């Protein structure tokens, strides 16, 4: 693997929800000890970001909703969560205004690098990571402006980061959030068709193809990475169901 791909893979890992969700949770717990209202505000923003990403992905996986001209098939969770967590965490490392702003900017820069890695690895389009960055940054800015110096984690930053790394190491053994959404969508179609064989075909991994070379195959929805190709299979099955072309009870 080229050195650049290794760097992109590392950046992409730093944007994985299995690391960022524990980090966001640990920050919330640390804030809760001193200011419950601040922790509640943080939790509400995190839930809003996660829900927005999940709804956008399920809208495509289940309903085929997309903006194909922009290659938009769902908000990038890596970009959204990175833009939410890293700027806020960076700003919380110090109570001084100048250092707080520098930490926020550095966190936003890391989120941008993670977003670039997702495009470079052909896992998302520019429009998808741009929406993710805007969503996450809007939430992070709203939080930082509201709480400012009161959000400092200067005395607990290392324990928070350590707990997050240990939790992430445990979670990395399981499926990602995106894989869970794919399974949910596959189960939904499976219940409608009763076809185990169809689900197995949908679950086959797809080869990554650069966005500018992708063309929708006959009967397929123009997609992106593996989850888009799976979603295309789901949509094809739905069309067959609607047309009465898919046999029932196939085992």
Legacy VTK file of the C-alpha trace (Angstrom):
# vtk DataFile Version 3.0
C-alpha trace
ASCII
DATASET POLYDATA
POINTS 251 float
0.000 0.000 0.000
1.424 3.434 -0.940
2.413 5.723 1.905
-0.347 8.165 0.957
-2.986 5.440 1.212
-1.644 4.455 4.632
-1.963 8.072 5.773
-5.483 8.309 4.391
-6.395 5.029 6.107
-5.094 6.368 9.437
-7.040 9.594 9.023
-10.139 7.632 8.096
-9.756 5.548 11.266
-9.601 8.745 13.324
-12.996 9.640 11.884
-14.611 6.290 12.687
-17.699 6.618 14.869
-16.498 3.693 16.967
-13.748 6.026 18.216
-15.542 9.370 18.088
-18.725 8.272 19.831
-16.837 7.059 22.926
-14.800 10.293 22.861
-17.979 12.370 22.651
-19.546 10.324 25.457
-16.466 10.667 27.687
-16.449 14.433 27.143
-20.134 14.585 28.018
-19.596 12.652 31.246
-16.690 14.925 32.218
-18.831 18.014 31.562
-21.782 16.507 33.426
-19.791 16.415 36.649
-19.572 20.212 36.712
-22.317 21.545 34.420
-25.200 19.157 33.669
-26.835 21.684 31.328
-23.689 21.869 29.221
-23.537 18.087 29.009
-27.211 17.981 28.016
-26.576 20.554 25.283
-23.644 18.482 24.003
-25.740 15.307 24.016
-28.548 17.002 22.090
-26.142 18.253 19.414
-24.468 14.841 19.115
-27.833 13.105 18.767
-28.864 15.625 16.105
-25.710 14.988 14.066
-25.887 11.192 14.362
-29.606 11.142 13.536
-29.115 13.373 10.488
-26.404 11.090 9.130
-28.423 7.937 9.785
-31.602 9.332 8.205
-29.724 10.481 5.089
-28.149 7.041 4.612
-31.368 5.119 5.242
-33.224 7.450 2.887
-30.996 6.173 0.105
-30.702 2.556 1.231
-34.442 2.109 1.675
-36.040 4.729 -0.574
-33.385 5.443 -3.198
-33.375 9.166 -2.386
-30.227 10.757 -3.802
-28.900 13.728 -5.756
-27.123 11.858 -8.512
-25.826 14.959 -10.282
-23.768 15.722 -7.169
-23.034 12.061 -6.365
-24.809 12.592 -3.058
-26.165 9.416 -1.468
-25.893 10.256 2.209
-24.043 12.537 4.615
-20.529 11.365 5.467
-20.595 10.186 9.066
-16.807 10.428 9.331
-16.842 14.083 8.271
-19.849 15.013 10.415
-18.656 13.358 13.616
-15.083 14.592 13.154
-16.278 18.164 12.629
-18.443 17.916 15.743
-16.011 16.263 18.164
-12.464 17.363 17.294
-13.014 21.157 17.260
-14.944 21.015 20.551
-12.367 18.715 22.141
-9.523 20.935 20.926
-11.185 24.043 22.317
-11.793 22.305 25.640
-8.081 21.643 26.197
-7.571 25.167 27.542
-9.610 27.824 29.308
-7.743 30.730 27.703
-9.501 32.419 24.814
-6.544 32.443 22.390
-5.575 28.842 23.074
-9.209 27.776 22.951
-9.583 29.295 19.481
-6.334 27.666 18.329
-7.528 24.288 19.601
-10.827 24.700 17.798
-9.079 25.587 14.528
-6.684 22.637 14.832
-9.604 20.307 15.491
-11.432 21.674 12.466
-8.274 21.150 10.403
-8.111 17.504 11.486
-11.773 17.071 10.556
-11.037 18.555 7.123
-8.105 16.150 6.656
-10.351 13.224 7.570
-12.949 14.409 5.059
-10.268 14.626 2.361
-9.160 11.082 3.184
-12.678 9.779 2.599
-12.731 11.308 -0.868
-9.181 10.153 -1.630
-10.075 6.576 -0.674
-13.183 6.750 -2.908
-15.480 6.145 0.028
-17.431 9.383 -0.335
-17.982 12.165 -2.822
-17.083 15.817 -2.288
-20.733 16.734 -1.769
-21.171 14.076 0.918
-18.151 15.129 2.979
-18.975 18.821 2.501
-22.440 18.275 3.983
-20.900 16.321 6.830
-18.380 19.056 7.582
-21.023 21.781 7.525
-23.336 19.807 9.798
-20.658 18.920 12.336
-19.021 22.347 12.371
-22.349 24.119 12.829
-23.067 21.988 15.900
-19.529 22.368 17.271
-19.535 26.153 16.807
-22.932 26.436 18.506
-21.582 24.514 21.494
-18.267 26.388 21.742
-19.890 29.819 21.446
-22.488 28.964 24.093
-20.116 27.610 26.747
-16.671 29.055 25.901
-14.253 28.883 28.869
-16.674 26.781 30.911
-16.139 23.830 28.550
-12.488 23.350 29.546
-11.292 19.775 30.127
-7.730 20.793 30.969
-7.546 18.560 34.038
-9.307 15.526 32.574
-8.358 15.532 28.876
-5.899 12.625 29.112
-8.244 10.309 31.047
-11.045 11.158 28.618
-8.828 10.358 25.629
-7.523 7.177 27.255
-10.990 5.843 28.013
-12.046 6.628 24.442
-9.081 4.751 22.942
-9.718 1.670 25.081
-13.421 1.686 24.216
-12.635 2.186 20.527
-10.231 -0.764 20.576
-13.044 -2.951 21.900
-15.655 -1.597 19.485
-13.416 -1.970 16.423
-13.895 -5.722 16.688
-17.554 -5.301 15.861
-19.394 -3.887 12.845
-19.270 -0.205 11.973
-22.324 2.033 12.164
-22.568 1.984 8.381
-22.525 -1.824 8.320
-25.321 -1.877 10.888
-27.406 0.421 8.686
-26.755 -1.844 5.702
-27.914 -4.866 7.687
-31.033 -3.004 8.751
-31.845 -2.153 5.148
-31.141 -5.719 3.995
-33.386 -7.136 6.728
-36.165 -4.789 5.636
-36.031 -6.049 2.064
-35.665 -9.611 3.253
-38.896 -9.383 5.196
-40.700 -8.149 2.102
-39.322 -10.805 -0.248
-38.733 -13.786 2.006
-35.651 -14.408 -0.130
-32.475 -15.448 1.681
-30.683 -15.879 -1.622
-31.484 -12.296 -2.598
-30.024 -11.010 0.651
-26.844 -12.981 0.079
-26.462 -11.457 -3.369
-27.001 -7.955 -1.999
-24.392 -8.540 0.716
-21.601 -9.257 -1.782
-18.842 -6.619 -1.470
-18.461 -4.232 -4.375
-15.175 -3.105 -5.940
-14.361 0.520 -5.356
-14.531 2.577 -8.544
-13.564 6.262 -8.855
-16.578 8.561 -8.907
-15.814 9.970 -12.341
-15.829 6.461 -13.840
-19.046 5.193 -12.318
-21.977 4.543 -14.580
-25.354 3.171 -13.532
-25.786 -0.361 -14.807
-29.164 -1.374 -16.280
-31.679 -1.668 -13.490
-29.202 -0.261 -10.969
-29.014 3.024 -9.097
-25.837 5.020 -9.686
-23.889 4.425 -6.479
-20.616 5.037 -4.698
-18.750 2.674 -2.376
-19.849 -0.745 -1.169
-22.912 0.468 0.727
-24.169 2.288 -2.372
-23.792 -0.844 -4.471
-25.681 -2.775 -1.816
-28.366 -0.113 -1.805
-28.642 -0.387 -5.571
-29.401 -4.072 -5.138
-32.014 -3.234 -2.521
-33.709 -0.762 -4.850
-33.706 -3.284 -7.700
-35.400 -5.803 -5.446
-38.015 -3.232 -4.458
-38.750 -2.512 -8.119
-39.123 -6.221 -8.795
-41.475 -6.556 -5.837
-43.596 -3.696 -7.142
-43.715 -5.273 -10.608
-44.480 -8.722 -9.306
-41.335 -10.130 -10.918
-39.713 -11.580 -7.818
-40.829 -15.041 -6.800
-42.075 -15.518 -3.305
-40.689 -17.874 -0.717
-37.376 -18.489 -2.481
-35.060 -20.314 -0.046
LINES 1 252
251 0 1 2 3 4 5 6 7 8 9 10 11 12 13 14 15 16 17 18 19 20 21 22 23 24 25 26 27 28 29 30 31 32 33 34 35 36 37 38 39 40 41 42 43 44 45 46 47 48 49 50 51 52 53 54 55 56 57 58 59 60 61 62 63 64 65 66 67 68 69 70 71 72 73 74 75 76 77 78 79 80 81 82 83 84 85 86 87 88 89 90 91 92 93 94 95 96 97 98 99 100 101 102 103 104 105 106 107 108 109 110 111 112 113 114 115 116 117 118 119 120 121 122 123 124 125 126 127 128 129 130 131 132 133 134 135 136 137 138 139 140 141 142 143 144 145 146 147 148 149 150 151 152 153 154 155 156 157 158 159 160 161 162 163 164 165 166 167 168 169 170 171 172 173 174 175 176 177 178 179 180 181 182 183 184 185 186 187 188 189 190 191 192 193 194 195 196 197 198 199 200 201 202 203 204 205 206 207 208 209 210 211 212 213 214 215 216 217 218 219 220 221 222 223 224 225 226 227 228 229 230 231 232 233 234 235 236 237 238 239 240 241 242 243 244 245 246 247 248 249 250
